[in-house]
């Protein structure tokens, strides 16, 4: 976690240097190496995150289907009770 934050800070410093026009060749090369490793970590975590999202979506869809079934059952029960009450 600390290394990710450090890499992120280096990446931010690189972007700030690029925007300000400062060019420290040695520091920029080191920052680019750290930025590249950080991007690789993000890609790996991004893949895991997208898998997580797909799993969550599938689970949510299953829950929605179950909820719809429960609602249909309860609706049928209510209709039956309404008919029974009207017959009295």
C-alpha positions in Angstrom: 0.0 0.0 0.0 2.8 2.4 0.9 4.6 1.6 -2.3 1.5 2.3 -4.3 1.1 5.7 -2.6 4.8 6.4 -3.2 4.4 5.4 -6.9 1.3 7.6 -7.1 3.1 10.5 -5.6 6.0 10.1 -8.0 3.5 10.0 -10.9 1.9 13.1 -9.7 5.3 14.8 -9.4 6.1 13.8 -13.0 2.9 15.2 -14.3 3.4 18.5 -12.4 6.9 18.8 -13.7 5.7 18.2 -17.2 3.0 20.8 -16.8 5.3 23.3 -15.3 7.9 22.8 -18.0 10.7 21.7 -15.6 12.9 19.0 -17.0 15.0 17.1 -14.6 16.2 14.3 -16.8 17.4 11.9 -14.0 14.4 12.4 -11.8 12.1 12.0 -14.8 13.6 8.7 -15.8 13.2 7.3 -12.3 9.6 8.6 -12.1 8.8 7.1 -15.5 10.0 3.7 -14.2 7.9 4.0 -11.1 4.9 5.2 -13.2 5.2 2.2 -15.5 5.2 -0.3 -12.5 2.3 1.6 -11.0 0.4 1.3 -14.3 1.1 -2.4 -14.4 -0.3 -2.8 -10.9 -3.4 -0.8 -11.8 -3.9 -3.0 -14.9 -3.8 -6.1 -12.7 -6.0 -4.6 -10.1 -8.3 -3.3 -12.8 -8.7 -6.8 -14.2 -9.6 -8.1 -10.7 -11.9 -5.2 -10.2 -13.7 -5.8 -13.5 -14.1 -9.5 -12.5 -15.5 -8.3 -9.2 -17.9 -6.1 -10.9 -19.1 -8.9 -13.2 -19.6 -11.2 -10.2 -21.5 -8.5 -8.3 -23.7 -7.8 -11.3 -24.5 -11.5 -11.7 -25.3 -11.8 -8.0 -27.5 -8.7 -8.1 -29.3 -10.0 -11.2 -30.0 -13.3 -9.3 -31.3 -11.3 -6.3 -33.6 -9.3 -8.6 -35.0 -12.5 -10.1 -35.6 -13.9 -6.6 -37.2 -10.7 -5.5 -39.5 -10.7 -8.5 -40.6 -14.2 -7.7 -41.3 -13.3 -4.1 -43.4 -10.3 -5.2 -45.4 -12.5 -7.6 -46.1 -15.0 -4.9 -47.1 -12.3 -2.4 -49.3 -10.6 -5.1 -51.0 -14.0 -5.7 -51.6 -14.5 -2.0 -53.0 -11.0 -1.7 -55.4 -11.5 -4.6 -56.5 -14.8 -3.1 -57.2 -13.1 0.3 -59.0 -10.2 -1.4 -61.3 -12.7 -3.2 -61.9 -14.6 0.0 -62.8 -11.4 1.8 -65.2 -10.3 -0.9 -67.0 -13.6 -0.8 -67.8 -13.2 2.9 
